[in-house]
Amino acid sequence: SGSDVEVDEFDSFENLEAATQKQEMEIGQVQAALRHLVAKHGTVDAAQMMTALTACSKSTVSRGGSMKQLWETVKLLEEAGGRPNLMAATRVLQTTVKLAGFGRAVPKDGLEILDWALESDLHVDTVMLSLAMDICAKAAGHGKASLDDARGVLQYAKGLTSKPEPNVVTFTSMIDVCAKAGGYNKAQPQDGDWVMDAMRKAGVAGNTKTYTALLSFYANTANRRKDPLQDGWAVVEEMKGLGVNVTAGTMNALIVLCGKAARA
């Protein structure tokens, strides 16, 4: 078990990463092992930093870790000379997405990571933008985000010199924000349509996940829609007209919409 691990048994960052994949380790143990490795090696290069962040990711998420502990790990590595590359910054974002899924991260955490990436002379790309949006979506599932937060991520991207373009993943996560926020009465009936309009104006075509998320949004705002059933069937018809695959998941979302519409 993780409690039996001796932190000084690790002689490389790779060995520590492998150990975290095989067994549960407390984030405090991982940090102690990292301090041991930093003392042993003296400095940390970009590859070692990436390996260390991967090692701490699982423990941070699965063992009740927090954003504070994630940043403590980053600071530990930077003080040893570690400088993040694009992959390392992306790993921090991915870890934060998972923390948000447990209600332990919020939208501003994603923006702070993007700030950190910029301060590290990295260019924020579309993948990082989409991950920041996914943090909003996961946080919305705990009542901690709304469309305003998602718009904030888009606005942030517009101010970047790298000009990352939102793609279908970005916009689908935005719809997901609206759907989940609707479950907490933190969404307006027009929010999903606003995102769909923004997506079309950006020249981005929705996929099955996009439209299925839209149906979930309509379901969670059914009690405030004039005709939620008509809205739902219109989504399915639009999918058919555009040649977007209608899956069992799509139809399940429509069935949920029907049930909520009947109770509205």
C-alpha positions in Angstrom: 0.0 0.0 0.0 1.0 3.6 -0.3 1.7 3.9 3.5 4.5 1.3 3.1 6.4 3.3 0.5 9.8 4.6 1.6 10.4 7.8 -0.3 14.2 7.4 -0.5 13.8 4.1 -2.4 13.3 6.1 -5.7 16.4 6.8 -7.6 14.8 8.4 -10.6 11.7 10.4 -11.6 10.7 7.6 -13.9 10.7 5.1 -11.1 8.5 7.3 -9.0 6.1 7.8 -11.9 5.9 4.0 -12.4 5.2 3.5 -8.7 2.3 5.9 -8.7 0.7 4.0 -11.6 1.0 0.7 -9.8 -0.1 1.6 -6.3 -2.0 4.3 -4.4 0.3 7.0 -2.9 -0.6 10.0 -0.9 0.2 13.3 -2.5 2.4 14.1 0.5 4.4 11.0 -0.1 4.9 11.9 -3.8 6.0 15.4 -2.8 8.4 13.9 -0.2 9.8 11.6 -2.9 10.2 14.5 -5.3 12.1 16.5 -2.7 14.4 13.5 -2.2 15.0 13.3 -6.0 15.6 17.0 -6.3 18.2 16.8 -3.6 19.7 13.8 -5.3 19.9 15.2 -8.8 20.4 18.9 -7.9 18.5 20.3 -10.8 15.3 19.3 -12.8 15.1 19.5 -16.6 12.0 19.9 -18.7 11.6 16.1 -19.2 12.0 15.4 -15.5 9.5 18.0 -14.7 6.9 16.4 -17.0 7.6 13.0 -15.5 7.2 14.5 -12.0 3.9 16.2 -12.8 2.6 12.9 -14.3 3.6 11.2 -11.0 1.8 13.7 -8.8 -1.3 13.8 -11.1 -2.9 10.5 -10.0 -2.2 11.0 -6.3 -3.5 14.6 -6.4 -6.7 13.5 -7.9 -7.4 10.1 -6.4 -6.2 10.7 -2.8 -8.1 13.9 -2.0 -5.4 16.3 -3.2 -6.1 20.0 -3.9 -5.0 22.8 -6.3 -2.9 24.1 -3.4 -0.9 20.9 -3.4 -0.7 20.8 -7.2 0.9 24.3 -7.1 3.2 23.3 -4.3 4.5 20.6 -6.5 5.0 23.0 -9.4 6.8 25.4 -7.1 9.1 22.7 -5.8 10.1 21.7 -9.3 10.6 25.3 -10.5 12.8 26.1 -7.5 15.0 23.2 -8.6 15.4 24.8 -12.1 12.5 23.1 -13.8 10.8 25.0 -16.6 7.6 23.7 -18.0 7.3 22.9 -21.7 3.9 22.7 -23.5 3.4 19.1 -22.4 4.0 19.9 -18.8 1.6 22.8 -18.8 -1.0 20.6 -20.5 -0.5 18.0 -17.8 -1.3 20.5 -15.1 -4.4 21.5 -16.9 -5.5 17.9 -17.3 -5.0 17.3 -13.6 -7.1 20.4 -12.9 -9.9 19.1 -15.1 -10.0 15.9 -13.0 -9.9 17.9 -9.8 -12.8 20.0 -11.1 -14.7 16.8 -11.7 -14.5 16.2 -7.9 -15.5 19.7 -7.1 -11.9 20.7 -6.1 -11.1 23.2 -8.8 -13.0 26.1 -10.4 -12.7 28.1 -13.6 -10.3 30.7 -12.3 -7.8 27.8 -11.6 -7.7 27.1 -15.4 -7.1 30.8 -16.2 -4.3 30.9 -13.5 -2.6 28.0 -15.2 -2.8 29.7 -18.6 -1.2 32.8 -17.0 1.5 30.6 -15.6 2.1 29.1 -19.1 2.4 32.6 -20.5 4.8 33.6 -17.8 6.9 30.6 -18.7 7.1 31.8 -22.3 4.7 29.2 -23.7 2.1 29.8 -26.3 -1.4 28.8 -25.3 -2.8 26.6 -28.0 -6.3 25.3 -28.8 -5.8 22.1 -26.7 -5.0 24.2 -23.6 -7.9 26.5 -24.4 -10.3 23.5 -24.6 -8.9 22.1 -21.3 -9.6 25.4 -19.6 -13.1 25.2 -20.9 -13.5 21.6 -19.7 -12.5 22.8 -16.2 -15.5 25.1 -16.4 -17.7 22.2 -17.5 -16.6 19.9 -14.7 -16.9 22.7 -12.2 -20.5 23.4 -13.4 -21.3 19.9 -12.5 -20.9 21.0 -8.9 -22.7 24.3 -9.3 -19.4 26.2 -9.5 -19.5 27.6 -13.0 -21.9 29.1 -15.6 -21.9 30.4 -19.1 -20.3 33.6 -17.8 -17.2 31.6 -16.8 -17.1 29.9 -20.2 -17.4 33.3 -22.0 -14.5 34.5 -19.8 -12.3 31.7 -21.2 -13.1 32.7 -24.7 -12.5 36.4 -23.9 -9.2 35.4 -22.4 -8.2 33.6 -25.6 -9.0 36.7 -27.7 -6.4 38.7 -25.8 -3.6 36.2 -26.4 -1.0 36.9 -29.1 -1.1 33.2 -30.1 -4.8 33.6 -30.9 -5.9 30.0 -30.2 -9.0 29.2 -32.2 -11.9 27.5 -30.3 -12.8 24.2 -32.0 -15.7 21.7 -31.7 -14.2 20.4 -28.4 -14.1 23.9 -27.0 -17.7 24.7 -28.0 -19.0 21.3 -26.9 -17.5 21.9 -23.5 -19.3 25.3 -23.4 -22.6 23.6 -24.1 -21.8 21.1 -21.4 -21.2 24.1 -19.0 -24.7 25.4 -19.8 -26.3 21.9 -19.4 -24.7 21.3 -16.0 -25.3 24.8 -14.8 -29.0 24.4 -15.8 -29.2 21.6 -13.2 -28.4 24.1 -10.6 -30.7 26.8 -12.0 -27.6 28.7 -13.1 -28.4 28.8 -16.8 -30.9 30.8 -18.9 -33.0 29.1 -21.6 -31.1 31.1 -24.3 -27.6 30.2 -23.1 -27.2 27.1 -25.2 -28.5 28.8 -28.3 -25.9 31.6 -27.7 -23.1 29.1 -27.8 -24.5 27.4 -30.9 -24.6 30.8 -32.6 -21.1 31.6 -31.6 -19.9 28.2 -32.9 -21.5 28.7 -36.2 -20.1 32.3 -36.5 -16.7 30.8 -35.9 -17.2 28.4 -38.8 -17.1 25.3 -36.5 -19.5 22.4 -37.2 -21.0 20.6 -34.2 -20.7 16.8 -33.8 -22.8 14.2 -32.0 -21.4 15.1 -28.6 -22.3 18.8 -29.2 -25.9 18.1 -30.1 -26.3 15.6 -27.3 -25.0 18.1 -24.8 -27.5 20.6 -26.3 -30.4 18.2 -25.6 -29.2 17.8 -22.0 -29.2 21.6 -21.7 -32.8 21.7 -23.0 -33.7 19.0 -20.5 -32.2 20.9 -17.6 -34.0 24.1 -18.6 -37.3 22.4 -19.7 -39.3 24.1 -16.9 -38.4 27.5 -18.4 -38.8 26.7 -22.1 -42.0 27.4 -24.0 -42.0 24.1 -25.9 -39.0 22.0 -24.8 -40.2 18.9 -26.8 -40.3 20.9 -30.0 -36.9 22.3 -29.2 -35.6 18.8 -28.7 -37.0 17.3 -31.9 -35.6 20.3 -33.8 -32.1 19.4 -32.6 -32.6 15.8 -33.9 -33.9 17.0 -37.2 -31.0 19.4 -37.5 -28.5 16.6 -36.9 -30.2 14.5 -39.6 -30.1 17.3 -42.0 -26.4 17.9 -41.4 -25.5 14.3 -41.5 -24.5 14.2 -37.9 -24.8 10.7 -36.4 -27.7 10.3 -34.0 -26.6 7.7 -31.4 -28.3 5.9 -28.6 -26.8 8.5 -26.3 -28.5 11.2 -28.3 -31.9 9.4 -28.0 -31.4 8.8 -24.3 -30.8 12.6 -23.8 -34.0 13.2 -25.8 -35.9 10.7 -23.6 -34.7 12.5 -20.5 -35.8 15.8 -22.1 -39.3 14.3 -22.7 -39.5 13.2 -19.0 -38.6 16.6 -17.7 -40.8 18.4 -20.2 -43.8 16.2 -18.9 -43.1 17.4 -15.4 -42.5 21.0 -16.3 
